[in-house]
Amino acid sequence: MFTLAQLAAQLGAELRGQPDLVITGLATLQEAKASELSFLANAQYRKYLAQSQAGAVLLTEADAATFTGNALVLANPYLAYAQISHLFDPKPKQPVGVHPTAVVDPSACVDASACVGPYVVIEADAVIGPRVTLSAHCVVGARSVIGADGWLAPRVVLYHDVRIGERVMIQSGAVVGGEGFGFANDKGVWIKIAQIGGVTIGDDVEIGANTTVDRGALADTRLDNGVKLDNLVQIAHNVHIGEHSAMAGCSGISGSTKVGKHCTIAGGAGLVGHIEVCDNTFITGMTMVTRSITEPGAYSSGTAMQSAGDWKKSAARFRQLDDMAKRLQQLEKQLAAVTAASSGPSKA
């Protein structure tokens, strides 16, 4: 629990209202109670502000001008909500130390401040840094390294030679360092290629549940500082994702593709292999990227949603496009011939 005055100081916000009001949690404008803090960050929710029962609201100066309740006024209420949410996070904390059911290789180095949960396996020469949390049933492969303040949810698997920076969070079911999809074809038979690279992950990276980051075939697969991956994301071998880029659920990147800094890849999008995407690129949902992107901006492919009847009509027309293009070329040639004839020299 915190007073409004304490929260205002934490955020550097202007306090309007009761400084000694005790805040016990966070909630939406529609559901907040008198002891809870809410926020307004999207104009479509402004209609709920006047009737909200929230004890206080995070607001911009413009929205606070007509609000009569308690408010913390700042430039970016959503950012403030993100920052303050950690004060009310009910996530359980594991006790420091190694659980008696954990299996730790004698050659592994586990910092005394780390939390190693039930049935965790730490293989040979692995290094677990200060204040790292390994939840139940995690596996840390041989020679892998986890930097300070990392947090792995239950059932995360790190294969061998995975190097992780500081403050990295990995959700349940994620697999980092699995073997990439590499095969050579010998007269119709697929011959496996050993994946002898590793995975290098920077600081402040987050990896969602059931996401996979494959190890490199030769060089490492790389996620640079601040990269955020949603649930069910596929990162193939030798991919390199630049700093502070983010990928939403069910998106995927094929092997040896490089994504720049500050890119956003929306849900369901796919990138083919061996291309490059420049910095500050936004790829909309369900887009299929088939060639390199060299200019920053937003990119889309596919068709927008229609009613089923309209989509069937459009699909039928798609099948006719090639024939229509050929007919159009013929008409253009005929038109050009008629124009040439009509503009020729006149006869006496």
Residue frames as qw, qx, qy, qz and C-alpha x, y, z in Angstrom:
[[0.000, 0.887, 0.461, 0.000, 0.00, 0.00, 0.00],
 [0.425, 0.031, 0.035, 0.904, 1.17, 3.51, -0.84],
 [0.090, 0.742, 0.360, -0.558, -0.16, 7.01, -0.33],
 [0.524, 0.803, 0.244, 0.148, -0.83, 9.27, -3.29],
 [0.095, -0.945, 0.302, 0.085, 2.02, 11.48, -2.12],
 [0.594, -0.406, 0.650, 0.242, 4.42, 8.52, -2.22],
 [0.679, 0.400, 0.565, 0.244, 3.27, 7.52, -5.71],
 [0.291, 0.954, 0.070, 0.025, 3.54, 11.10, -6.97],
 [0.277, -0.812, 0.483, 0.174, 7.11, 11.28, -5.70],
 [0.698, -0.089, 0.670, 0.234, 7.91, 7.92, -7.30],
 [0.575, 0.562, 0.524, 0.282, 6.62, 9.14, -10.68],
 [0.254, -0.167, 0.106, 0.947, 7.57, 12.80, -10.51],
 [0.030, -0.574, -0.674, -0.464, 3.89, 13.62, -11.06],
 [0.173, -0.271, 0.167, -0.932, 1.84, 16.63, -10.00],
 [0.141, -0.338, -0.901, 0.232, -0.59, 15.59, -7.26],
 [0.320, -0.257, -0.106, -0.906, -4.08, 17.08, -7.32],
 [0.742, -0.386, -0.416, -0.357, -6.22, 15.96, -4.40],
 [0.726, -0.644, 0.153, -0.186, -5.63, 14.10, -1.15],
 [0.321, 0.646, -0.682, 0.121, -1.91, 13.33, -0.58],
 [0.297, -0.325, 0.817, -0.373, -2.66, 10.93, 2.30],
 [0.867, 0.154, 0.000, -0.474, -5.12, 8.75, 0.34],
 [0.456, -0.361, 0.810, 0.079, -3.95, 5.11, 0.61],
 [0.686, 0.413, -0.385, -0.460, -3.82, 3.18, -2.68],
 [0.705, -0.267, 0.641, -0.143, -4.05, -0.59, -2.40],
 [0.619, 0.123, 0.716, 0.298, -3.97, -1.62, -6.06],
 [0.100, 0.303, -0.432, -0.844, -4.49, -0.84, -9.75],
 [0.433, 0.432, 0.785, -0.096, -7.63, -1.27, -11.87],
 [0.200, 0.378, 0.545, 0.721, -9.37, -0.07, -15.02],
 [0.185, -0.123, 0.074, -0.972, -11.56, 3.03, -14.99],
 [0.636, -0.245, -0.442, -0.583, -14.67, 0.85, -15.20],
 [0.805, -0.271, -0.527, 0.023, -13.75, -1.51, -12.35],
 [0.356, 0.284, -0.503, 0.735, -11.61, 0.56, -9.97],
 [0.486, -0.692, -0.527, 0.082, -12.67, 0.98, -6.35],
 [0.156, -0.972, -0.019, -0.175, -12.17, 3.92, -4.03],
 [0.589, -0.687, 0.366, 0.216, -8.78, 2.62, -2.82],
 [0.772, 0.121, 0.467, 0.414, -7.42, 1.83, -6.30],
 [0.034, -0.636, 0.293, 0.713, -5.47, 3.81, -8.88],
 [0.704, 0.502, 0.492, 0.103, -6.48, 3.88, -12.54],
 [0.257, -0.398, 0.374, 0.797, -5.23, 5.61, -15.69],
 [0.588, 0.718, 0.296, -0.224, -6.49, 7.12, -18.92],
 [0.363, -0.437, 0.562, 0.601, -4.17, 6.53, -21.87],
 [0.170, 0.215, 0.787, 0.553, -6.57, 5.89, -24.76],
 [0.249, 0.006, -0.028, -0.968, -9.16, 8.44, -25.89],
 [0.529, -0.212, -0.654, -0.497, -11.81, 5.78, -26.43],
 [0.508, -0.371, -0.722, 0.287, -11.94, 5.20, -22.65],
 [0.056, 0.158, -0.206, 0.964, -12.42, 8.88, -21.81],
 [0.521, -0.389, -0.370, -0.663, -16.18, 8.28, -21.60],
 [0.740, -0.374, -0.551, 0.095, -15.61, 6.24, -18.42],
 [0.382, 0.226, -0.409, 0.797, -13.63, 8.89, -16.58],
 [0.304, -0.417, 0.092, -0.852, -16.43, 10.99, -15.09],
 [0.826, -0.330, -0.129, -0.438, -18.25, 7.95, -13.64],
 [0.673, 0.209, -0.648, 0.288, -15.16, 6.08, -12.44],
 [0.690, -0.703, -0.100, -0.140, -15.06, 5.13, -8.75],
 [0.759, 0.204, -0.309, 0.536, -11.25, 5.09, -8.74],
 [0.500, -0.722, -0.215, 0.427, -9.58, 6.69, -5.76],
 [0.072, -0.764, 0.283, 0.576, -7.23, 8.49, -8.14],
 [0.799, 0.527, 0.273, 0.098, -6.39, 8.51, -11.85],
 [0.480, -0.321, 0.376, 0.725, -3.19, 9.00, -13.83],
 [0.413, 0.816, 0.403, -0.038, -4.01, 11.78, -16.32],
 [0.470, 0.299, 0.165, 0.814, -2.49, 14.19, -18.79],
 [0.052, -0.236, -0.228, 0.943, -2.84, 17.90, -18.13],
 [0.326, -0.074, -0.438, -0.835, -5.60, 18.14, -20.75],
 [0.547, -0.345, -0.729, -0.223, -7.72, 15.38, -19.21],
 [0.398, -0.322, -0.615, 0.600, -7.07, 16.57, -15.66],
 [0.008, -0.130, -0.021, -0.991, -8.39, 20.06, -16.46],
 [0.562, -0.258, -0.231, -0.751, -12.03, 18.95, -16.21],
 [0.681, -0.183, -0.706, 0.066, -11.61, 16.08, -13.72],
 [0.394, -0.725, 0.113, -0.554, -12.78, 16.76, -10.18],
 [0.927, -0.365, -0.087, 0.016, -11.33, 13.70, -8.44],
 [0.529, -0.676, 0.425, 0.286, -7.84, 12.89, -7.20],
 [0.791, 0.606, -0.023, 0.080, -5.29, 12.85, -9.97],
 [0.582, -0.481, 0.371, 0.540, -1.61, 12.34, -10.65],
 [0.514, 0.838, 0.070, -0.170, -0.85, 14.57, -13.62],
 [0.463, -0.474, 0.569, 0.488, 1.98, 13.79, -16.03],
 [0.297, 0.511, -0.462, -0.661, 2.83, 13.68, -19.72],
 [0.519, 0.184, -0.769, -0.323, 2.47, 9.94, -20.33],
 [0.697, -0.317, 0.344, -0.544, -0.08, 8.14, -18.10],
 [0.973, 0.117, -0.159, -0.123, 0.49, 4.76, -19.76],
 [0.555, 0.455, -0.540, 0.440, 4.22, 4.90, -19.14],
 [0.260, -0.470, 0.507, -0.674, 3.52, 5.90, -15.54],
 [0.896, -0.139, 0.096, -0.411, 1.15, 2.94, -15.20],
 [0.871, 0.285, -0.375, 0.141, 3.87, 0.63, -16.54],
 [0.277, 0.501, -0.572, 0.587, 6.42, 1.99, -14.08],
 [0.408, -0.368, 0.464, -0.695, 4.16, 1.85, -11.05],
 [0.886, -0.045, -0.277, -0.370, 2.66, -1.57, -11.84],
 [0.632, 0.235, -0.673, 0.305, 5.74, -3.26, -10.39],
 [0.135, -0.326, 0.560, -0.750, 4.92, -1.87, -6.95],
 [0.707, -0.042, 0.307, -0.636, 1.69, -3.89, -6.94],
 [0.631, 0.294, -0.674, -0.247, 2.93, -7.07, -8.64],
 [0.779, -0.398, 0.312, -0.371, 1.75, -10.10, -6.57],
 [0.783, 0.366, -0.502, 0.012, 4.23, -12.48, -8.22],
 [0.843, -0.533, 0.049, 0.051, 5.54, -14.86, -5.51],
 [0.204, 0.798, -0.554, 0.123, 9.24, -14.65, -4.68],
 [0.917, -0.021, -0.384, 0.106, 11.29, -17.79, -4.22],
 [0.617, -0.756, 0.170, 0.135, 13.58, -18.19, -1.25],
 [0.246, 0.791, -0.559, -0.031, 17.28, -17.67, -1.83],
 [0.456, -0.398, 0.794, -0.060, 19.25, -20.87, -2.16],
 [0.375, 0.218, -0.802, -0.410, 19.16, -24.20, -3.97],
 [0.824, -0.168, 0.083, -0.535, 16.12, -26.42, -3.44],
 [0.515, -0.387, 0.764, -0.039, 17.05, -29.92, -2.21],
 [0.793, 0.330, 0.510, -0.038, 15.47, -31.53, -5.28],
 [0.421, 0.855, -0.227, -0.199, 17.53, -29.48, -7.74],
 [0.908, -0.009, 0.214, 0.359, 20.36, -31.20, -9.61],
 [0.115, 0.962, -0.228, -0.094, 23.43, -28.98, -9.93],
 [0.869, 0.308, -0.213, 0.324, 26.60, -30.21, -11.61],
 [0.662, -0.577, -0.079, 0.471, 29.64, -29.74, -9.34],
 [0.499, 0.033, 0.241, 0.832, 31.38, -27.67, -12.03],
 [0.012, 0.773, 0.428, 0.468, 28.50, -25.18, -12.29],
 [0.251, -0.006, -0.345, 0.904, 28.85, -21.78, -10.60],
 [0.251, -0.718, -0.581, -0.290, 25.70, -20.61, -8.79],
 [0.049, 0.480, -0.274, 0.832, 25.80, -17.26, -7.02],
 [0.170, -0.181, -0.819, 0.517, 24.87, -17.43, -3.35],
 [0.275, 0.273, 0.277, -0.879, 22.05, -14.90, -3.87],
 [0.385, 0.050, -0.660, -0.644, 20.35, -16.96, -6.63],
 [0.669, 0.004, 0.486, -0.562, 17.04, -18.80, -6.17],
 [0.286, 0.223, -0.863, -0.351, 17.09, -22.31, -7.63],
 [0.696, -0.114, 0.161, -0.690, 13.67, -23.94, -7.43],
 [0.760, -0.098, 0.615, -0.185, 12.39, -27.52, -7.22],
 [0.815, 0.252, 0.501, 0.148, 13.67, -30.03, -9.79],
 [0.311, 0.899, -0.241, -0.192, 15.84, -27.50, -11.61],
 [0.904, 0.013, 0.201, 0.376, 18.74, -29.00, -13.57],
 [0.082, 0.940, -0.288, -0.165, 21.97, -27.01, -14.01],
 [0.955, 0.226, -0.005, 0.194, 24.52, -28.74, -16.22],
 [0.766, -0.224, 0.033, 0.601, 28.32, -28.64, -16.32],
 [0.418, -0.046, 0.115, 0.900, 30.14, -25.29, -16.29],
 [0.050, -0.771, -0.468, -0.429, 26.94, -23.25, -16.33],
 [0.255, -0.005, -0.347, 0.902, 27.06, -19.87, -14.57],
 [0.223, -0.754, -0.589, -0.185, 24.08, -18.48, -12.64],
 [0.248, 0.429, -0.172, 0.851, 24.53, -14.82, -11.72],
 [0.024, -0.086, -0.588, 0.804, 23.46, -12.75, -8.71],
 [0.396, 0.277, 0.409, -0.774, 19.79, -12.71, -7.74],
 [0.390, 0.107, -0.702, -0.586, 18.77, -14.96, -10.64],
 [0.651, 0.001, 0.544, -0.529, 15.53, -16.92, -10.16],
 [0.301, 0.145, -0.860, -0.386, 15.16, -20.36, -11.73],
 [0.697, -0.114, 0.236, -0.667, 11.62, -21.59, -11.17],
 [0.736, -0.115, 0.648, -0.156, 10.58, -25.22, -10.91],
 [0.813, 0.280, 0.496, 0.123, 11.73, -27.67, -13.61],
 [0.333, 0.891, -0.244, -0.187, 13.96, -25.22, -15.48],
 [0.904, -0.006, 0.205, 0.376, 16.95, -26.66, -17.33],
 [0.067, 0.929, -0.300, -0.208, 20.17, -24.71, -17.86],
 [0.941, 0.306, -0.053, 0.131, 22.46, -26.44, -20.33],
 [0.789, -0.247, 0.059, 0.559, 26.20, -26.91, -20.22],
 [0.449, -0.027, 0.129, 0.884, 28.32, -23.74, -20.36],
 [0.028, -0.752, -0.444, -0.487, 25.26, -21.49, -20.44],
 [0.290, -0.078, -0.359, 0.884, 25.43, -18.17, -18.59],
 [0.161, -0.796, -0.530, -0.244, 22.60, -16.16, -17.00],
 [0.245, 0.388, -0.224, 0.860, 23.39, -12.59, -15.96],
 [0.044, -0.116, -0.626, 0.770, 22.29, -10.78, -12.81],
 [0.377, 0.271, 0.365, -0.807, 18.62, -10.46, -11.89],
 [0.357, 0.052, -0.734, -0.575, 17.37, -12.87, -14.53],
 [0.566, 0.034, 0.572, -0.593, 13.99, -14.54, -13.97],
 [0.310, 0.095, -0.838, -0.439, 12.95, -17.83, -15.58],
 [0.729, -0.128, 0.144, -0.658, 9.40, -19.10, -15.11],
 [0.713, -0.154, 0.674, -0.112, 8.71, -22.81, -14.62],
 [0.796, 0.280, 0.520, 0.132, 9.77, -25.22, -17.40],
 [0.341, 0.884, -0.257, -0.191, 12.09, -22.90, -19.32],
 [0.913, -0.042, 0.257, 0.314, 14.80, -24.80, -21.19],
 [0.148, 0.885, -0.389, -0.210, 18.16, -23.32, -22.10],
 [0.955, 0.226, -0.079, 0.176, 20.31, -25.61, -24.22],
 [0.732, -0.321, 0.067, 0.598, 24.11, -25.53, -24.05],
 [0.421, -0.018, 0.218, 0.880, 26.15, -22.40, -24.84],
 [0.040, -0.814, -0.447, -0.369, 23.37, -19.89, -24.32],
 [0.381, -0.087, -0.295, 0.872, 24.58, -16.53, -22.99],
 [0.159, -0.802, -0.521, -0.244, 22.01, -14.26, -21.39],
 [0.190, 0.461, -0.216, 0.840, 22.53, -10.69, -20.17],
 [0.056, -0.115, -0.657, 0.743, 21.11, -8.98, -17.11],
 [0.380, 0.286, 0.382, -0.793, 17.45, -8.58, -16.09],
 [0.353, 0.088, -0.725, -0.584, 16.19, -11.03, -18.71],
 [0.595, 0.046, 0.560, -0.575, 12.72, -12.53, -18.19],
 [0.305, 0.137, -0.832, -0.442, 11.68, -15.78, -19.88],
 [0.690, -0.096, 0.219, -0.683, 8.16, -17.20, -19.54],
 [0.684, -0.123, 0.701, -0.160, 7.08, -20.83, -19.18],
 [0.819, 0.370, 0.439, 0.003, 7.66, -23.28, -21.96],
 [0.359, 0.877, -0.280, -0.152, 10.16, -21.15, -23.84],
 [0.909, -0.069, 0.237, 0.337, 13.10, -23.00, -25.41],
 [0.143, 0.937, -0.284, -0.147, 16.31, -21.11, -26.12],
 [0.127, -0.620, 0.756, 0.168, 19.13, -22.74, -28.03],
 [0.824, 0.186, 0.521, -0.122, 17.25, -25.60, -29.67],
 [0.453, -0.131, 0.639, 0.608, 18.71, -26.88, -32.93],
 [0.349, 0.513, -0.120, -0.775, 17.80, -24.84, -35.99],
 [0.817, 0.397, 0.381, -0.174, 16.09, -26.28, -39.06],
 [0.141, 0.746, -0.545, -0.355, 19.19, -27.08, -41.10],
 [0.817, 0.066, 0.571, 0.042, 19.34, -29.89, -43.64],
 [0.120, 0.508, -0.603, -0.603, 21.13, -30.61, -46.93],
 [0.857, 0.284, 0.200, -0.382, 19.35, -32.54, -49.63],
 [0.151, -0.419, 0.842, 0.305, 21.06, -35.60, -51.07],
 [0.251, -0.018, -0.832, -0.494, 18.97, -36.97, -53.97],
 [0.563, -0.430, -0.434, -0.556, 15.72, -36.45, -52.11],
 [0.723, -0.422, -0.489, 0.244, 17.02, -37.42, -48.68],
 [0.143, -0.914, 0.102, -0.366, 17.48, -34.75, -46.01],
 [0.744, 0.026, -0.424, 0.516, 20.87, -34.83, -44.26],
 [0.410, -0.878, -0.228, 0.091, 21.06, -33.01, -40.92],
 [0.407, 0.611, -0.264, 0.626, 23.53, -30.15, -40.45],
 [0.561, -0.402, -0.511, 0.512, 25.02, -29.89, -36.96],
 [0.074, -0.906, -0.148, -0.389, 24.05, -26.59, -35.34],
 [0.737, -0.113, -0.335, 0.576, 27.30, -25.63, -33.67],
 [0.052, 0.494, -0.100, 0.862, 26.61, -21.96, -32.90],
 [0.193, -0.332, -0.746, 0.544, 24.92, -20.70, -29.75],
 [0.084, -0.826, -0.450, -0.329, 22.52, -17.96, -28.67],
 [0.341, -0.048, -0.300, 0.890, 23.53, -14.54, -27.32],
 [0.183, -0.794, -0.530, -0.234, 20.88, -12.45, -25.56],
 [0.210, 0.458, -0.216, 0.836, 21.44, -8.89, -24.33],
 [0.047, -0.145, -0.638, 0.755, 20.17, -7.06, -21.25],
 [0.358, 0.305, 0.329, -0.819, 16.51, -6.35, -20.45],
 [0.362, 0.067, -0.734, -0.571, 15.17, -8.86, -22.98],
 [0.596, 0.025, 0.581, -0.554, 11.81, -10.58, -22.43],
 [0.257, 0.123, -0.862, -0.418, 10.76, -13.85, -24.07],
 [0.667, -0.120, 0.093, -0.730, 7.15, -15.02, -23.97],
 [0.696, -0.117, 0.665, -0.245, 5.62, -18.39, -23.18],
 [0.797, 0.260, 0.538, 0.082, 6.27, -21.23, -25.64],
 [0.394, 0.878, -0.223, -0.157, 8.52, -19.07, -27.78],
 [0.913, -0.071, 0.218, 0.339, 11.55, -20.68, -29.42],
 [0.133, 0.911, -0.352, -0.171, 14.92, -19.13, -30.20],
 [0.974, 0.164, 0.005, 0.155, 17.06, -21.54, -32.22],
 [0.554, -0.596, 0.335, 0.476, 20.83, -21.72, -31.88],
 [0.344, 0.764, -0.350, -0.420, 23.03, -20.65, -34.77],
 [0.956, 0.286, -0.045, 0.045, 24.33, -23.03, -37.39],
 [0.702, 0.269, -0.236, 0.616, 27.80, -21.49, -37.14],
 [0.077, 0.289, -0.294, 0.908, 27.65, -18.02, -35.56],
 [0.023, 0.310, 0.770, -0.557, 25.25, -17.24, -32.69],
 [0.110, -0.714, -0.568, -0.396, 21.62, -16.26, -33.01],
 [0.283, -0.027, -0.333, 0.899, 21.41, -12.80, -31.38],
 [0.188, -0.833, -0.480, -0.199, 18.77, -10.79, -29.53],
 [0.339, 0.355, -0.248, 0.835, 20.19, -7.39, -28.63],
 [0.080, -0.161, -0.584, 0.792, 19.38, -5.26, -25.57],
 [0.332, 0.258, 0.269, -0.866, 15.73, -4.54, -24.89],
 [0.357, 0.005, -0.741, -0.569, 14.22, -6.97, -27.42],
 [0.526, 0.028, 0.573, -0.629, 10.68, -8.12, -26.50],
 [0.298, 0.029, -0.852, -0.430, 9.18, -11.36, -27.85],
 [0.682, -0.154, 0.124, -0.704, 5.55, -12.28, -27.25],
 [0.698, -0.087, 0.687, -0.182, 4.19, -15.81, -26.78],
 [0.777, 0.347, 0.522, 0.061, 4.51, -18.38, -29.57],
 [0.305, 0.877, -0.280, -0.241, 7.18, -16.55, -31.54],
 [0.936, 0.064, 0.208, 0.278, 9.66, -18.46, -33.71],
 [0.046, 0.896, -0.392, -0.202, 13.22, -17.17, -34.14],
 [0.962, 0.251, -0.033, 0.098, 15.21, -19.36, -36.51],
 [0.787, -0.302, 0.100, 0.529, 18.95, -19.98, -36.54],
 [0.496, 0.009, 0.182, 0.849, 21.37, -17.11, -37.10],
 [0.016, -0.849, -0.390, -0.355, 18.67, -14.44, -36.86],
 [0.371, -0.082, -0.296, 0.876, 19.84, -11.11, -35.45],
 [0.133, -0.832, -0.492, -0.220, 17.25, -8.76, -33.86],
 [0.305, 0.427, -0.194, 0.829, 18.39, -5.22, -33.08],
 [0.141, -0.118, -0.607, 0.773, 17.93, -3.27, -29.87],
 [0.270, 0.305, 0.430, -0.806, 14.43, -2.53, -28.57],
 [0.437, 0.042, -0.599, -0.670, 12.58, -4.29, -31.36],
 [0.496, 0.009, 0.673, -0.548, 9.38, -6.15, -30.47],
 [0.316, 0.022, -0.811, -0.492, 7.48, -9.07, -31.98],
 [0.644, -0.111, 0.273, -0.706, 3.85, -9.96, -31.22],
 [0.656, -0.095, 0.723, -0.194, 2.41, -13.46, -30.87],
 [0.788, 0.343, 0.511, 0.018, 2.57, -16.08, -33.62],
 [0.408, 0.864, -0.260, -0.142, 5.06, -14.11, -35.70],
 [0.892, -0.186, 0.306, 0.275, 8.20, -15.74, -37.02],
 [0.189, 0.854, -0.408, -0.261, 11.54, -15.05, -38.65],
 [0.969, 0.225, -0.020, 0.098, 13.32, -17.50, -40.94],
 [0.812, -0.328, 0.083, 0.477, 17.03, -18.22, -40.77],
 [0.556, -0.044, 0.183, 0.810, 19.82, -15.67, -41.20],
 [0.062, 0.794, 0.362, 0.484, 17.49, -12.67, -41.38],
 [0.363, -0.109, -0.345, 0.859, 18.54, -9.43, -39.71],
 [0.142, -0.841, -0.475, -0.215, 16.00, -7.08, -38.11],
 [0.292, 0.493, -0.209, 0.792, 17.13, -3.58, -37.17],
 [0.157, -0.151, -0.601, 0.769, 16.63, -1.48, -34.05],
 [0.273, 0.302, 0.334, -0.850, 13.26, -0.17, -32.83],
 [0.355, -0.012, -0.697, -0.622, 11.22, -2.36, -35.20],
 [0.555, 0.036, 0.573, -0.601, 7.74, -3.68, -34.43],
 [0.273, 0.053, -0.861, -0.426, 6.47, -6.91, -35.97],
 [0.614, -0.117, 0.219, -0.750, 2.76, -7.44, -35.35],
 [0.656, -0.088, 0.704, -0.258, 0.97, -10.73, -34.73],
 [0.810, 0.354, 0.464, -0.060, 1.08, -13.48, -37.31],
 [0.390, 0.846, -0.300, -0.205, 3.64, -11.76, -39.52],
 [0.917, -0.091, 0.289, 0.260, 6.35, -13.81, -41.20],
 [0.120, 0.858, -0.411, -0.282, 9.78, -12.95, -42.57],
 [0.941, 0.304, -0.123, 0.088, 11.59, -15.14, -45.09],
 [0.781, -0.437, 0.129, 0.428, 15.24, -15.99, -44.59],
 [0.612, -0.012, 0.277, 0.741, 18.40, -14.15, -45.64],
 [0.134, 0.775, 0.292, 0.543, 16.89, -10.65, -45.81],
 [0.322, -0.113, -0.390, 0.855, 17.43, -7.44, -43.83],
 [0.141, -0.834, -0.493, -0.204, 14.87, -5.10, -42.27],
 [0.304, 0.449, -0.213, 0.813, 16.11, -1.59, -41.54],
 [0.148, -0.198, -0.602, 0.759, 15.70, 0.30, -38.25],
 [0.268, 0.313, 0.280, -0.867, 12.34, 1.85, -37.32],
 [0.344, -0.018, -0.720, -0.603, 10.20, -0.47, -39.43],
 [0.535, 0.049, 0.567, -0.624, 6.61, -1.41, -38.51],
 [0.240, 0.027, -0.873, -0.423, 5.22, -4.60, -40.03],
 [0.610, -0.131, 0.142, -0.769, 1.46, -4.98, -39.62],
 [0.644, -0.107, 0.700, -0.290, -0.35, -8.17, -38.62],
 [0.813, 0.294, 0.501, -0.032, -0.31, -11.18, -40.98],
 [0.376, 0.838, -0.306, -0.249, 2.18, -9.50, -43.32],
 [0.926, 0.008, 0.241, 0.290, 4.51, -11.78, -45.29],
 [0.005, -0.891, 0.339, 0.302, 7.87, -10.08, -45.83],
 [0.929, 0.241, 0.238, 0.152, 9.53, -11.64, -48.87],
 [0.619, 0.517, -0.063, 0.588, 12.34, -9.16, -49.56],
 [0.461, -0.195, -0.334, 0.799, 14.59, -6.77, -47.66],
 [0.056, -0.931, -0.350, -0.088, 13.17, -3.48, -46.35],
 [0.589, 0.123, -0.076, 0.795, 15.58, -0.57, -46.75],
 [0.066, -0.444, -0.029, -0.893, 13.37, 2.43, -45.92],
 [0.029, 0.160, 0.753, -0.637, 11.80, 3.00, -42.47],
 [0.470, -0.033, -0.173, -0.865, 8.01, 3.01, -42.32],
 [0.656, 0.043, 0.610, -0.443, 4.95, 0.77, -42.11],
 [0.275, 0.263, -0.792, -0.477, 4.54, -2.26, -44.37],
 [0.679, 0.099, 0.527, -0.501, 1.56, -4.56, -44.99],
 [0.226, 0.150, -0.820, -0.505, 0.47, -7.40, -47.23],
 [0.024, 0.335, 0.932, -0.138, -2.61, -9.57, -47.61],
 [0.198, -0.486, -0.446, -0.725, -6.17, -8.29, -47.64],
 [0.234, -0.177, 0.476, -0.829, -8.25, -6.63, -44.97],
 [0.209, 0.257, 0.905, -0.267, -11.26, -8.36, -43.43],
 [0.397, -0.022, -0.353, -0.847, -14.51, -8.45, -45.41],
 [0.780, 0.008, 0.366, -0.508, -17.80, -10.20, -45.01],
 [0.581, -0.098, 0.787, 0.184, -17.59, -13.79, -46.23],
 [0.603, 0.651, 0.462, -0.014, -19.77, -13.01, -49.26],
 [0.238, 0.944, -0.182, -0.136, -17.64, -10.06, -50.36],
 [0.353, -0.597, 0.690, 0.206, -14.45, -12.04, -49.80],
 [0.676, 0.190, 0.700, 0.129, -15.70, -14.84, -52.08],
 [0.503, 0.840, 0.203, -0.016, -16.42, -12.30, -54.81],
 [0.027, -0.896, 0.421, 0.139, -12.96, -10.78, -54.38],
 [0.564, -0.328, 0.738, 0.170, -11.33, -14.22, -54.46],
 [0.692, 0.489, 0.523, 0.092, -13.11, -14.99, -57.72],
 [0.334, 0.941, -0.044, -0.017, -11.82, -11.74, -59.20],
 [0.359, -0.713, 0.569, 0.198, -8.27, -12.49, -58.03],
 [0.685, 0.019, 0.694, 0.218, -8.32, -15.61, -60.19],
 [0.551, 0.729, 0.382, 0.136, -9.30, -13.48, -63.18],
 [0.164, -0.888, 0.148, 0.403, -6.52, -10.90, -62.77],
 [0.445, -0.291, 0.641, 0.553, -4.04, -12.55, -65.16],
 [0.365, 0.496, 0.702, 0.358, -6.62, -12.79, -67.93],
 [0.041, 0.946, 0.295, -0.127, -7.77, -9.22, -67.25],
 [0.318, -0.716, 0.322, 0.532, -4.16, -7.97, -67.45],
 [0.425, 0.013, 0.713, 0.557, -3.65, -9.65, -70.84],
 [0.232, 0.728, 0.611, 0.205, -6.92, -8.20, -72.19],
 [0.130, -0.931, -0.087, 0.329, -5.94, -4.76, -70.89],
 [0.388, -0.456, 0.503, 0.623, -2.60, -4.96, -72.71],
 [0.361, 0.341, 0.732, 0.466, -4.40, -5.87, -75.93],
 [0.076, 0.890, 0.450, -0.001, -6.79, -2.94, -75.52],
 [0.272, -0.807, 0.150, 0.501, -3.88, -0.57, -74.86],
 [0.400, -0.154, 0.643, 0.634, -2.18, -1.74, -78.06],
 [0.245, 0.602, 0.689, 0.321, -5.40, -1.30, -80.03],
 [0.083, -0.938, -0.257, 0.219, -5.92, 2.16, -78.54],
 [0.358, -0.606, 0.352, 0.616, -2.36, 3.13, -79.38],
 [0.371, 0.143, 0.712, 0.578, -2.86, 1.97, -82.98],
 [0.122, 0.794, 0.575, 0.154, -6.12, 3.91, -83.36],
 [0.217, -0.894, -0.047, 0.390, -4.54, 7.03, -81.86],
 [0.408, -0.366, 0.511, 0.662, -1.54, 6.76, -84.17],
 [0.315, 0.395, 0.722, 0.472, -3.80, 6.36, -87.17],
 [0.013, 0.886, 0.464, 0.013, -6.02, 9.31, -86.28],
 [0.256, -0.867, 0.102, 0.415, -3.04, 11.60, -85.70],
 [0.633, 0.020, 0.500, 0.590, -1.32, 10.72, -89.02],
 [0.032, -0.242, 0.289, 0.925, -0.98, 13.14, -91.99],
 [0.539, 0.525, 0.445, -0.485, -4.33, 14.13, -93.54],
 [0.463, 0.191, 0.684, 0.530, -5.01, 13.29, -97.17],
 [0.129, 0.247, -0.153, -0.948, -5.91, 16.01, -99.68]]
